Amino acid sequence: MRTLLSWSLFLLLSFLGSCDLFLGNNTDKNEAKDEHPELTDVTNKISEDPKNPMLYVARSRMYHQLKQDSLAIIDLKKAIQLDSSKSEYHSALGQILFDHKDVSGSVPYFQKAIELNPNDEVSHLKMAKVFLFTAEYPKAFIEINTVLRANVYNPEAYFLKGMCYKNMKDTAKAISSFQTAVQTDPKFSDGYMQLALIHEARKSPLALQYFENAFKADPENMEALYGQGMYWQKQEKYEEAKKVYRRMIGLNPGFAKSYYNTGWILLQQDSADRALRQFDLAIKNQPDYGDAWFNKGICLELLEKPTEAQSAYEQAGVFLNHPPKVNEALQRVKQ
């Protein structure tokens, strides 16, 4: 069964990004220009004024929005070559590198941004994220406190301080920092999520309210509602969990984990045929959902359809890289 991912991990993964920078996608500049008139326009302006760094920065933002960060990096480096005095250019380049897991490569750009503008809150907090990632917490606190001395109302600074304390196993100070973050900005969804996860680990019903607050702060955050469902599911209060998953499906029919977890509960309730329908819906919305394929195989096996079960297990093996449970299932249905 999939459980709710630690929001700490989610935070770091969101910082690190989900795309492969150097593989990227194969769309070249000409294709991008043809498909996006704004990009064509700024490219034409660059041709007319090739020494204007702001044009390269503008185009880098467009490439970033198009998830073509390799091209965005090229343009930012060109902008810095033309004008190395702008801290925001260095900061933007550092952020893209950090997002794509080049943590060490990002550091010089953040440091240069701070050198050029010691009051650059964004770059200080980006450096704090670097130190959080590398577990150098005293250095992270230095960056965070630099920001807070200048701006006591910066919620992200309190949030990052909370993440440091959480990783240091100082839960009381972590809670205090996360609470300050959401008091400073009631729309700071990540702060509510961290508070929810801490209380969930304690099996406290306060977790439910914090998950709800996280969702209200960011209605696109299905993980917040998923946290509510998992809270009930872990306590084997399955009907309460299914209510949450039905709510999620109503709000976002494409969120595959809602169907998956509903299917998992139905399996526990000996409803293999109904569970199968849910796993099929999960796969429809996320075709590479390996665990859904595996549980689909279990349903088919229980329904005495070994040939179809074998096919589902084989698909699970592809997406899960053939863990022992898949190999054992395949051996079982082939007998």
SULBEL-V684730 format. One record per residue. N is the residue number from 1. PHI is phi in whole degrees, 0 to 359 (999 if undefined). OMEGA is omega as a letter, one per 40 degrees, with the letter a starting at -180 (none if undefined). D_LAST is the distance of its C-alpha to the last C-alpha in whole Angstrom. Layout:
n=(N & N)
phi=(PHI & PHI)
omega=(OMEGA & OMEGA)
d_last=(D_LAST & D_LAST)
//
This chain:
n=(1 & 2 & 3 & 4 & 5 & 6 & 7 & 8 & 9 & 10 & 11 & 12 & 13 & 14 & 15 & 16 & 17 & 18 & 19 & 20 & 21 & 22 & 23 & 24 & 25 & 26 & 27 & 28 & 29 & 30 & 31 & 32 & 33 & 34 & 35 & 36 & 37 & 38 & 39 & 40 & 41 & 42 & 43 & 44 & 45 & 46 & 47 & 48 & 49 & 50 & 51 & 52 & 53 & 54 & 55 & 56 & 57 & 58 & 59 & 60 & 61 & 62 & 63 & 64 & 65 & 66 & 67 & 68 & 69 & 70 & 71 & 72 & 73 & 74 & 75 & 76 & 77 & 78 & 79 & 80 & 81 & 82 & 83 & 84 & 85 & 86 & 87 & 88 & 89 & 90 & 91 & 92 & 93 & 94 & 95 & 96 & 97 & 98 & 99 & 100 & 101 & 102 & 103 & 104 & 105 & 106 & 107 & 108 & 109 & 110 & 111 & 112 & 113 & 114 & 115 & 116 & 117 & 118 & 119 & 120 & 121 & 122 & 123 & 124 & 125 & 126 & 127 & 128 & 129 & 130 & 131 & 132 & 133 & 134 & 135 & 136 & 137 & 138 & 139 & 140 & 141 & 142 & 143 & 144 & 145 & 146 & 147 & 148 & 149 & 150 & 151 & 152 & 153 & 154 & 155 & 156 & 157 & 158 & 159 & 160 & 161 & 162 & 163 & 164 & 165 & 166 & 167 & 168 & 169 & 170 & 171 & 172 & 173 & 174 & 175 & 176 & 177 & 178 & 179 & 180 & 181 & 182 & 183 & 184 & 185 & 186 & 187 & 188 & 189 & 190 & 191 & 192 & 193 & 194 & 195 & 196 & 197 & 198 & 199 & 200 & 201 & 202 & 203 & 204 & 205 & 206 & 207 & 208 & 209 & 210 & 211 & 212 & 213 & 214 & 215 & 216 & 217 & 218 & 219 & 220 & 221 & 222 & 223 & 224 & 225 & 226 & 227 & 228 & 229 & 230 & 231 & 232 & 233 & 234 & 235 & 236 & 237 & 238 & 239 & 240 & 241 & 242 & 243 & 244 & 245 & 246 & 247 & 248 & 249 & 250 & 251 & 252 & 253 & 254 & 255 & 256 & 257 & 258 & 259 & 260 & 261 & 262 & 263 & 264 & 265 & 266 & 267 & 268 & 269 & 270 & 271 & 272 & 273 & 274 & 275 & 276 & 277 & 278 & 279 & 280 & 281 & 282 & 283 & 284 & 285 & 286 & 287 & 288 & 289 & 290 & 291 & 292 & 293 & 294 & 295 & 296 & 297 & 298 & 299 & 300 & 301 & 302 & 303 & 304 & 305 & 306 & 307 & 308 & 309 & 310 & 311 & 312 & 313 & 314 & 315 & 316 & 317 & 318 & 319 & 320 & 321 & 322 & 323 & 324 & 325 & 326 & 327 & 328 & 329 & 330 & 331 & 332 & 333 & 334 & 335)
phi=(999 & 286 & 251 & 298 & 297 & 305 & 293 & 297 & 295 & 301 & 301 & 295 & 294 & 293 & 294 & 278 & 89 & 242 & 254 & 274 & 301 & 272 & 278 & 55 & 246 & 269 & 291 & 268 & 299 & 295 & 298 & 299 & 297 & 295 & 274 & 228 & 303 & 297 & 292 & 300 & 297 & 289 & 295 & 296 & 294 & 296 & 298 & 280 & 221 & 290 & 253 & 262 & 295 & 296 & 292 & 293 & 295 & 299 & 289 & 297 & 297 & 295 & 299 & 297 & 297 & 273 & 61 & 246 & 287 & 299 & 287 & 298 & 296 & 302 & 292 & 294 & 295 & 293 & 298 & 293 & 298 & 281 & 209 & 272 & 268 & 265 & 298 & 294 & 292 & 296 & 296 & 297 & 293 & 300 & 296 & 296 & 298 & 296 & 301 & 254 & 72 & 269 & 296 & 296 & 290 & 282 & 302 & 302 & 287 & 295 & 297 & 294 & 299 & 290 & 300 & 285 & 218 & 301 & 264 & 285 & 300 & 300 & 291 & 300 & 288 & 293 & 295 & 299 & 295 & 301 & 291 & 297 & 296 & 269 & 63 & 261 & 294 & 303 & 292 & 297 & 298 & 300 & 295 & 297 & 292 & 300 & 292 & 292 & 295 & 272 & 212 & 289 & 255 & 271 & 292 & 295 & 297 & 295 & 298 & 295 & 297 & 299 & 296 & 298 & 298 & 298 & 292 & 274 & 68 & 259 & 295 & 298 & 289 & 298 & 300 & 300 & 292 & 294 & 295 & 295 & 300 & 282 & 290 & 290 & 222 & 298 & 261 & 276 & 299 & 299 & 296 & 298 & 298 & 295 & 297 & 297 & 292 & 297 & 287 & 296 & 299 & 272 & 59 & 269 & 296 & 302 & 303 & 300 & 291 & 293 & 298 & 295 & 297 & 297 & 292 & 295 & 290 & 215 & 297 & 275 & 274 & 293 & 298 & 294 & 291 & 301 & 299 & 298 & 301 & 292 & 303 & 289 & 296 & 296 & 269 & 61 & 264 & 292 & 293 & 296 & 297 & 296 & 299 & 296 & 293 & 295 & 300 & 297 & 297 & 297 & 278 & 213 & 296 & 266 & 276 & 295 & 293 & 298 & 290 & 301 & 291 & 299 & 298 & 299 & 296 & 298 & 297 & 294 & 263 & 60 & 242 & 298 & 293 & 288 & 297 & 303 & 301 & 292 & 293 & 297 & 292 & 299 & 292 & 302 & 274 & 214 & 300 & 263 & 283 & 300 & 295 & 293 & 299 & 296 & 290 & 298 & 299 & 299 & 301 & 295 & 294 & 295 & 274 & 61 & 235 & 296 & 293 & 292 & 297 & 301 & 298 & 294 & 296 & 296 & 295 & 300 & 299 & 297 & 276 & 256 & 63 & 51 & 290 & 306 & 298 & 288 & 298 & 295 & 295 & 296 & 298 & 293 & 282 & 276 & 289)
omega=(i & i & i & i & i & i & i & i & i & i & a & i & i & i & a & i & a & a & i & a & a & i & i & i & a & i & a & a & a & i & a & a & a & a & a & a & a & i & i & a & a & i & i & i & i & i & a & a & a & a & i & a & a & i & i & i & i & a & i & i & i & i & i & i & i & a & i & a & i & i & i & i & i & a & i & i & i & i & i & i & a & i & a & a & a & a & a & i & i & a & a & i & i & a & a & i & i & i & a & i & i & a & a & i & a & a & a & a & i & i & i & i & i & i & a & a & a & i & a & a & a & a & i & a & i & i & i & i & i & a & i & a & a & i & i & a & i & i & i & i & i & i & a & a & i & i & a & i & i & a & a & a & a & a & a & i & i & i & i & i & i & i & i & a & i & i & i & i & i & a & a & i & i & i & i & a & i & i & i & i & a & i & i & i & a & i & a & a & a & i & i & a & i & i & i & a & i & a & i & i & i & a & i & i & i & i & a & a & i & i & i & i & i & i & i & i & a & a & i & a & i & i & i & i & i & i & i & i & a & i & i & a & a & i & i & i & a & a & i & i & a & i & i & a & i & i & a & i & i & a & a & a & a & a & a & a & i & i & a & a & i & i & a & i & i & i & i & a & i & i & a & a & i & i & a & i & a & i & i & i & i & a & i & a & i & a & a & a & a & a & i & i & a & a & i & i & i & i & a & i & i & i & i & i & a & a & i & i & i & i & i & i & i & i & i & i & i & a & a & i & i & i & a & a & i & a & i & i & i & i & a & a & i & a & none)
d_last=(26 & 28 & 32 & 35 & 36 & 39 & 42 & 43 & 41 & 41 & 45 & 44 & 42 & 44 & 47 & 45 & 44 & 40 & 41 & 41 & 45 & 45 & 42 & 44 & 43 & 45 & 47 & 51 & 54 & 55 & 52 & 53 & 56 & 56 & 54 & 56 & 59 & 60 & 59 & 61 & 64 & 64 & 63 & 66 & 68 & 67 & 68 & 71 & 71 & 69 & 71 & 70 & 67 & 67 & 65 & 63 & 62 & 62 & 59 & 57 & 57 & 56 & 53 & 52 & 51 & 50 & 47 & 49 & 50 & 50 & 53 & 54 & 55 & 57 & 59 & 59 & 60 & 63 & 64 & 65 & 66 & 69 & 70 & 68 & 70 & 68 & 66 & 64 & 63 & 61 & 60 & 58 & 57 & 56 & 54 & 52 & 51 & 50 & 48 & 46 & 45 & 48 & 50 & 52 & 53 & 54 & 56 & 59 & 60 & 60 & 62 & 64 & 64 & 65 & 68 & 69 & 69 & 69 & 69 & 66 & 63 & 60 & 60 & 61 & 58 & 56 & 57 & 56 & 52 & 52 & 53 & 51 & 48 & 49 & 50 & 54 & 55 & 59 & 59 & 57 & 60 & 62 & 61 & 61 & 64 & 66 & 65 & 65 & 69 & 70 & 68 & 67 & 65 & 62 & 59 & 57 & 59 & 58 & 54 & 54 & 56 & 54 & 51 & 52 & 53 & 49 & 48 & 51 & 49 & 53 & 51 & 55 & 56 & 53 & 54 & 57 & 57 & 54 & 57 & 60 & 58 & 57 & 60 & 62 & 60 & 58 & 56 & 54 & 51 & 49 & 51 & 50 & 47 & 47 & 49 & 46 & 44 & 46 & 47 & 43 & 42 & 45 & 43 & 47 & 47 & 49 & 46 & 46 & 49 & 49 & 46 & 48 & 51 & 49 & 48 & 51 & 53 & 50 & 48 & 46 & 44 & 41 & 40 & 43 & 42 & 38 & 40 & 41 & 37 & 36 & 39 & 38 & 34 & 34 & 36 & 34 & 37 & 34 & 37 & 39 & 37 & 36 & 39 & 40 & 37 & 38 & 41 & 40 & 38 & 42 & 43 & 41 & 38 & 37 & 36 & 32 & 32 & 33 & 31 & 28 & 30 & 30 & 26 & 26 & 28 & 27 & 23 & 25 & 27 & 24 & 25 & 21 & 23 & 26 & 24 & 23 & 26 & 27 & 25 & 25 & 29 & 28 & 27 & 29 & 32 & 30 & 28 & 27 & 26 & 23 & 23 & 23 & 20 & 18 & 19 & 19 & 15 & 15 & 17 & 15 & 12 & 15 & 16 & 13 & 13 & 9 & 11 & 14 & 12 & 11 & 14 & 16 & 14 & 15 & 19 & 19 & 18 & 21 & 23 & 22 & 22 & 19 & 19 & 17 & 16 & 15 & 13 & 11 & 10 & 9 & 7 & 6 & 6 & 4 & 0)
//
